Amino acid sequence: MKKLVFVLGFIFPICVQAETSGYCGPKDDDGNWGTNCEWVYDEASKTLTVSGQGQMYSTNDLYDHPWSKGTSFYGDIENIVIENGITDLGVHAFYGASSVKNISLPDSLEVIRLQSLKNTSLSSIVIPENVTSIHATSEWPLPSSLTSFYCSPNRENICRQALEASELDSTKVLKIYEKDGDEYYVDGRFYEKPQDIGTSNYIKKRIYTIDEANKVAGDKNMVKIKYR
């Protein structure tokens, strides 16, 4: 007698998990991401880090970057770190990342493109000294949540123009930081690097030079130090 043997197949559900790292450079003709730019998202710290050399991808679509297209975490991102080497924030780079509260821009950055930061929750941005172009219009403005926009004296004009184009009050929002030796001075405090400006990472000095003490005293509306 022949026995019939039945083979039972088990169907295992396939879970597709959103990528949390990859490339983000300008696409080639075949639609492949440029490998000059890389990104990684850390869920624990809610931080998106972009590294590499040169330009990031620019797109006419609002949500066409690898971290915003079809991912489940885009609305959770709170911190963005752009590492040194990146020169260009692409069009729509972080558009609509509504939970983003902090961004660190590198010394290498040269261009901030249209809508790269629109509809985020940024209250403060420090513009590096090498930035030569900030794209903003009344239709495509900087974040409306901005209360502090830190710029160096030689970038004051382009910063003011970008704020005014965004219909923000530059007399209140624009703050100028100065290079003081190897440090950066603003709002009565000294910082080791521009990325620290406005944070708690200021330099706590016990001893000031006369010029430094006068700066701090003047900033706090205190009587300036008199000396012979």
PyMOL commands that set and color helices and strands:
alter all, ss='L'
color gray80, all
select helices_A, chain A and resi 74-76+153-165+170-173+194-196+210-219
alter helices_A, ss='H'
color red, helices_A
select strands_A, chain A and resi 21-25+34-42+47-52+54-55+79-82+86-89+102-104+111-112+124-126+133-134+148-151+174-176+178-180+183-186+189-191+202-203
alter strands_A, ss='S'
color yellow, strands_A
deselect
rebuild
show_as cartoon
